[in-house]
Each structure stands twice: as C-alpha cells, then as structure tokens.
Amino acid sequence: MENRFFDIDNNVYLNGLYLVLLIRSEDKGYNWDEINLKLFLMKNPHIVLNVCRNLGIEIPRDLFKEYQYLNLQADMSKYLLKVQVKGLMDAINFLYSKGLAEVNYQKGNLHATAKCMKMDLEIVPEKLINVANKINSIFQEVTMKDLKKVLFVKGDYLYE
C-alpha cells in the first residue's frame, strides 16, 4: 500500500477522485464501458484534445497546460493497444467500500450514492473539475459508438 502514491497509473486514490468527479455529473448509472472510457480520457489529456479536434468539439484553451499533452506519455500513446485503465477496478472497489458508489449487477452499472453527491469538493483544483465536466459534456454530445470510431480510426487504438 505504501507505493500507491507513487504509481500514478494504479493510484487508487487518484483514480477514485477522478471517478467521483466523473460520476457526479448526472443522477444515472454508468456502464463499465462508459466508466472505462471516461477514466481513460481523464488520464490522457492529449487524447481528449484529439477527440475534440476530430469531432469538431470546441475546447477552452486554458483547460490543459502544455506539459499535460506535450510529453513522453502523449508521444508513446500511439503504441497503446487498448483503451483501458490500470487500477479501474481497485478504484471502483475503493469507492464502493467508502459508500461513494453503488453497483447494480443486474444492469451492469455504477452510480454515485447520495454521500458522493454531497461531498464537498472545495479542495479539488478547479481545472480538474473543469476537465471532468468537459469529458462528461463530450459524452452528452457524442454517442459511445462515435467516440469509439474516433478512437479506433483516428487514434489507432483497439477498443474492446
């Protein structure tokens, strides 16, 4: 557990925070595919920029700093084989254990609890909240099918 803070990809607390920001937007359940893709986008700003550019979605200039999308991770992402997030299930389990998310196994989805919706996010950086809001707005504007097409065709990612 002591290395959880240093392993950014698998950091259960960081992934949990991202999920909280992403699932609080609407009072609905999110299927696993949607949660996976939203968290993937949250952790890869350069892909958010590419998706928005390819879909003609306007994005505020100050949403990301240059270092977030002009870096080695962004450059190496062209070699990614799958759209997936390491540590996704650990983050979901963490939120579930803290009473912040509920799982509906019949519907195969995850949704925020009342406790999650009431959380005070005052200490969370505004830019992080803005990124989550932008990702959620992309999902409101574009279907999952179209997002997958853009990721597969334009980004050369395999989507499973």
C-alpha positions in Angstrom: 0.0 0.0 0.0 2.9 2.4 0.6 3.8 2.6 -3.1 0.2 3.5 -4.1 1.0 7.2 -4.0 3.9 6.9 -6.4 2.3 4.6 -9.0 0.2 7.2 -10.8 -1.5 4.7 -13.2 -2.6 2.4 -10.4 -3.1 5.0 -7.7 -6.5 4.0 -6.2 -6.9 7.4 -4.5 -6.3 9.4 -7.7 -8.4 7.1 -9.8 -11.1 7.3 -7.1 -11.1 11.1 -7.2 -11.3 11.1 -11.0 -14.3 8.7 -10.8 -16.1 10.8 -8.2 -15.7 13.8 -10.5 -17.0 11.9 -13.5 -20.0 10.1 -11.9 -21.3 13.1 -10.0 -22.4 14.9 -13.2 -25.8 13.2 -13.6 -28.0 11.1 -11.4 -27.8 8.0 -13.5 -25.9 4.8 -13.8 -22.8 4.4 -15.9 -22.0 1.1 -17.7 -18.5 -0.3 -17.4 -17.6 0.6 -20.9 -18.5 4.3 -20.3 -16.7 4.4 -17.0 -13.6 2.9 -18.5 -13.5 5.3 -21.4 -14.2 8.3 -19.2 -11.4 7.5 -16.8 -9.1 6.7 -19.8 -9.8 10.2 -21.2 -9.4 11.8 -17.8 -5.9 10.3 -17.5 -4.9 11.2 -21.1 -5.5 14.9 -21.9 -3.8 14.6 -25.2 -6.4 12.1 -26.3 -9.2 14.4 -25.1 -7.7 17.1 -27.3 -7.5 14.8 -30.3 -11.1 13.5 -29.8 -12.4 17.1 -29.6 -10.5 18.2 -32.6 -11.7 15.2 -34.7 -15.3 15.6 -33.6 -15.4 19.4 -34.0 -16.0 20.0 -30.3 -14.7 23.3 -29.0 -12.4 23.1 -26.0 -11.3 26.0 -23.9 -7.7 27.0 -24.5 -6.9 27.1 -20.8 -8.3 23.6 -20.0 -4.9 21.9 -20.2 -1.4 23.1 -19.6 1.1 22.4 -22.4 3.1 19.9 -20.2 -0.1 17.8 -19.9 -0.3 16.9 -23.6 3.3 17.6 -24.9 5.1 14.9 -23.0 6.6 11.4 -23.3 3.4 9.7 -22.3 1.5 11.5 -25.1 4.1 10.6 -27.6 4.2 7.0 -26.6 0.4 6.7 -26.6 0.4 5.9 -30.3 1.7 2.5 -29.3 -1.2 1.7 -27.0 -3.1 -1.4 -27.9 -6.1 -1.0 -25.7 -8.4 1.7 -24.3 -8.2 0.6 -20.7 -7.1 2.0 -17.3 -5.0 0.0 -14.9 -6.4 0.2 -11.5 -10.0 0.9 -12.6 -11.5 -2.0 -10.6 -9.4 -1.1 -7.5 -10.8 2.5 -7.7 -14.4 1.2 -8.0 -13.8 -1.1 -5.1 -12.4 1.8 -3.1 -15.4 4.0 -3.8 -17.8 1.1 -3.0 -16.0 0.4 0.3 -16.3 4.1 1.3 -20.0 4.2 0.4 -19.5 6.6 -2.5 -20.6 4.4 -5.3 -23.1 1.6 -5.7 -23.0 -1.2 -8.2 -26.2 -2.6 -9.9 -25.2 -6.1 -11.0 -28.4 -6.7 -12.9 -27.9 -3.6 -15.1 -24.1 -3.8 -15.0 -23.6 -0.3 -14.0 -22.1 2.0 -11.4 -23.7 5.2 -9.9 -22.9 7.8 -7.3 -24.5 7.5 -3.9 -26.1 10.4 -2.0 -23.0 10.5 0.1 -20.9 11.0 -3.1 -23.2 13.7 -4.4 -23.0 15.6 -1.1 -19.2 15.6 -1.0 -17.5 18.9 -0.6 -15.1 19.3 -3.5 -13.8 22.7 -2.5 -10.2 21.5 -2.1 -10.2 19.9 -5.6 -8.4 22.1 -8.2 -10.9 23.8 -10.4 -9.0 22.7 -13.5 -9.5 19.1 -12.6 -13.2 19.7 -12.1 -13.4 21.5 -15.5 -11.7 18.6 -17.3 -14.2 16.1 -15.8 -17.0 18.4 -16.8 -15.7 18.6 -20.3 -15.4 14.9 -20.6 -18.9 14.5 -19.3 -20.1 17.1 -21.9 -18.4 15.1 -24.7 -20.4 12.1 -23.7 -23.6 14.1 -23.8 -22.8 15.4 -27.3 -21.5 12.3 -28.9 -22.6 8.6 -28.8 -20.3 5.9 -27.5 -20.3 4.4 -30.9 -19.0 7.6 -32.5 -16.4 8.0 -29.7 -15.1 4.5 -30.3 -14.9 5.2 -34.1 -12.8 8.3 -33.5 -10.5 6.4 -31.0 -10.1 3.5 -33.3 -9.9 5.1 -36.7 -8.1 8.4 -35.8 -6.1 7.2 -32.9 -5.3 3.7 -34.0 -6.5 2.3 -30.6 -8.1 -1.1 -30.3 -11.3 -0.8 -28.4 -12.6 -3.9 -26.7 
